[in-house]
């Protein structure tokens, strides 16, 4: 793999590894790399610079979350993926504010992400609901669930960090937390 300097456009694999390794420099380079393309897309389609920044930020967050959750498969160039996500987000926003007068003016090749979009939208909705449920969960449950399912910590590690007498007690607490989380998740509209 060719190593790139700390400036310029990062390679697709650098971006994915950078996100996985929480590399701020890779994220900064990613922000700079494709913003002009998205700025052009939004400006050409009834938007302004603030709209472009918002849409781009949202797309980077979507990419970041997908990579972090292991839910990301790159079936195109990262540039094309980001363009497609931004395009979809902008179309959605235009239709919400009734500025959408037909098709969007493209100047980049993009993926037709309609089918994929529906699945991703549904997944994003579920993901957001889970995030909201997790926020409502409170401590220590929130941290126990995050430690086990997101940070891949063992029951023994959780037991030690929370001061449970043994891993079985920690497991019982995790189970109770999971039940509360499920209840909170399904209570949401």
C-alpha positions as CSV (number, residue, x, y, z in Angstrom):
1,X,0.0,0.0,0.0
2,X,1.4,3.4,-0.9
3,X,1.9,5.7,2.0
4,X,0.7,9.2,1.3
5,X,2.0,12.3,3.0
6,X,-0.2,14.2,5.5
7,X,-1.6,16.4,2.8
8,X,-3.6,15.8,-0.3
9,X,-6.4,13.3,-0.9
10,X,-6.2,10.2,1.3
11,X,-6.6,6.9,-0.4
12,X,-9.8,5.0,0.3
13,X,-8.1,2.4,2.5
14,X,-6.3,5.3,4.4
15,X,-9.7,6.8,5.2
16,X,-11.2,3.5,6.4
17,X,-8.2,2.7,8.5
18,X,-8.0,6.3,9.7
19,X,-11.6,6.1,10.9
20,X,-11.0,2.8,12.6
21,X,-7.9,4.2,14.3
22,X,-9.6,7.5,15.2
23,X,-7.0,9.5,13.1
24,X,-7.9,13.2,13.2
25,X,-5.5,14.0,10.4
26,X,-7.1,11.5,8.0
27,X,-10.6,12.9,8.9
28,X,-9.3,16.5,8.3
29,X,-7.9,15.5,4.9
30,X,-11.2,13.7,4.0
31,X,-13.1,16.9,4.9
32,X,-10.9,19.0,2.6
33,X,-10.6,16.4,-0.2
34,X,-14.2,16.1,-1.5
35,X,-15.8,19.2,-0.2
36,X,-15.3,21.2,-3.5
37,X,-17.2,18.5,-5.4
38,X,-20.1,18.6,-2.9
39,X,-20.1,22.4,-2.8
40,X,-20.5,22.3,-6.6
41,X,-23.3,19.8,-6.5
42,X,-25.3,21.9,-3.9
43,X,-24.6,25.3,-5.5
44,X,-25.8,23.9,-8.9
45,X,-29.0,22.7,-7.3
46,X,-30.5,25.6,-5.4
47,X,-28.2,25.5,-2.3
48,X,-25.6,27.7,-0.7
49,X,-22.3,27.1,1.0
50,X,-23.9,26.5,4.4
51,X,-26.2,23.8,2.9
52,X,-23.1,22.2,1.3
53,X,-21.3,22.2,4.6
54,X,-24.3,20.7,6.4
55,X,-24.8,18.0,3.8
56,X,-21.1,17.1,3.6
57,X,-20.8,16.9,7.4
58,X,-23.9,14.6,7.6
59,X,-22.4,12.4,4.9
60,X,-19.1,12.1,6.7
61,X,-20.9,11.2,9.9
62,X,-22.9,8.5,8.0
63,X,-19.6,7.1,6.6
64,X,-17.9,7.3,10.0
65,X,-20.7,5.5,11.8
66,X,-20.9,2.8,9.1
67,X,-17.2,2.1,9.2
68,X,-17.2,2.1,13.0
69,X,-20.1,-0.4,13.3
70,X,-18.5,-2.7,10.7
71,X,-21.5,-2.0,8.4
72,X,-19.6,-0.6,5.5
73,X,-18.7,-2.3,2.3
74,X,-17.1,-0.1,-0.3
75,X,-18.5,-1.2,-3.7
76,X,-17.2,1.9,-5.5
77,X,-14.7,4.6,-5.1
78,X,-15.1,6.4,-1.8
79,X,-15.4,9.7,-3.7
80,X,-18.4,8.2,-5.6
81,X,-20.0,6.9,-2.4
82,X,-19.7,10.3,-0.6
83,X,-21.1,12.0,-3.7
84,X,-24.0,9.6,-3.8
85,X,-24.8,10.0,-0.1
86,X,-24.7,13.8,-0.4
87,X,-26.8,13.7,-3.5
88,X,-29.5,11.6,-1.7
89,X,-29.3,13.8,1.4
90,X,-29.7,17.0,-0.7
91,X,-32.6,15.6,-2.7
92,X,-34.3,14.7,0.6
93,X,-33.8,18.2,2.0
94,X,-34.9,19.9,-1.2
95,X,-38.2,17.9,-1.2
96,X,-38.7,18.8,2.4
97,X,-38.4,22.5,1.7
98,X,-40.2,22.3,-1.7
99,X,-37.3,23.6,-3.8
100,X,-37.1,20.4,-5.8
101,X,-38.2,21.1,-9.3
102,X,-37.3,17.8,-11.1
103,X,-34.0,16.0,-11.4
104,X,-30.8,17.2,-9.8
105,X,-28.0,18.5,-12.1
106,X,-25.1,16.0,-11.8
107,X,-21.6,16.6,-13.0
108,X,-20.1,13.5,-11.3
109,X,-20.8,9.9,-11.9
110,X,-22.8,8.6,-9.0
111,X,-24.3,5.4,-7.8
112,X,-28.0,4.8,-8.1
113,X,-28.5,4.2,-4.5
114,X,-32.3,4.1,-4.4
115,X,-32.7,0.4,-3.3
116,X,-29.6,0.7,-1.2
117,X,-30.9,4.0,0.1
118,X,-34.1,2.5,1.3
119,X,-32.3,-0.1,3.2
120,X,-29.8,2.4,4.5
121,X,-32.5,4.9,5.5
122,X,-34.3,2.1,7.5
123,X,-31.1,1.1,9.1
124,X,-30.2,4.7,9.9
125,X,-33.7,5.2,11.5
126,X,-33.2,2.0,13.6
127,X,-29.6,3.1,14.4
128,X,-30.8,6.5,15.6
129,X,-33.6,4.9,17.6
130,X,-31.1,2.7,19.3
131,X,-28.8,5.7,20.0
132,X,-31.8,7.5,21.6
133,X,-32.7,4.5,23.6
134,X,-29.1,4.2,24.8
135,X,-29.1,7.9,25.9
136,X,-32.3,7.3,27.9
137,X,-30.9,4.1,29.5
138,X,-28.8,5.9,32.1
139,X,-25.8,4.6,34.0
140,X,-24.3,2.1,34.7
141,X,-26.4,0.3,31.9
142,X,-25.3,2.7,29.1
143,X,-21.6,2.1,29.8
144,X,-22.0,-1.7,30.3
145,X,-23.9,-2.1,27.0
146,X,-21.4,0.2,25.1
147,X,-18.4,-1.6,26.7
148,X,-19.7,-5.1,25.8
149,X,-21.3,-4.5,22.3
150,X,-19.3,-1.5,20.9
151,X,-16.0,-1.7,22.7
152,X,-15.9,-5.5,22.7
153,X,-14.8,-5.7,26.4
154,X,-15.1,-9.0,28.1
155,X,-17.5,-9.7,31.0
156,X,-14.4,-10.1,33.2
157,X,-13.2,-6.6,32.3
158,X,-16.7,-5.1,32.9
159,X,-16.9,-6.9,36.2
160,X,-13.6,-5.4,37.3
161,X,-14.3,-1.8,36.1
162,X,-17.7,-1.8,37.8
163,X,-16.6,-3.6,40.9
164,X,-19.0,-6.6,40.6
165,X,-18.0,-9.6,42.8
166,X,-17.8,-11.9,39.8
167,X,-18.5,-12.1,36.0
168,X,-21.8,-13.8,36.5
169,X,-23.1,-10.8,38.5
170,X,-21.9,-8.5,35.7
171,X,-23.7,-10.8,33.1
172,X,-26.9,-10.6,35.1
173,X,-26.7,-6.8,35.2
174,X,-26.0,-6.7,31.4
175,X,-29.1,-8.9,30.8
176,X,-31.2,-6.5,32.9
177,X,-29.8,-3.5,31.1
178,X,-30.5,-5.2,27.7
179,X,-34.1,-5.8,28.7
180,X,-34.5,-2.1,29.7
181,X,-32.8,-1.0,26.4
182,X,-35.3,-3.2,24.4
183,X,-38.2,-1.7,26.3
184,X,-37.0,1.9,25.6
185,X,-36.3,1.1,21.9
186,X,-39.7,-0.3,21.3
187,X,-41.5,2.5,23.2
188,X,-40.2,5.0,20.6
189,X,-42.4,6.0,17.7
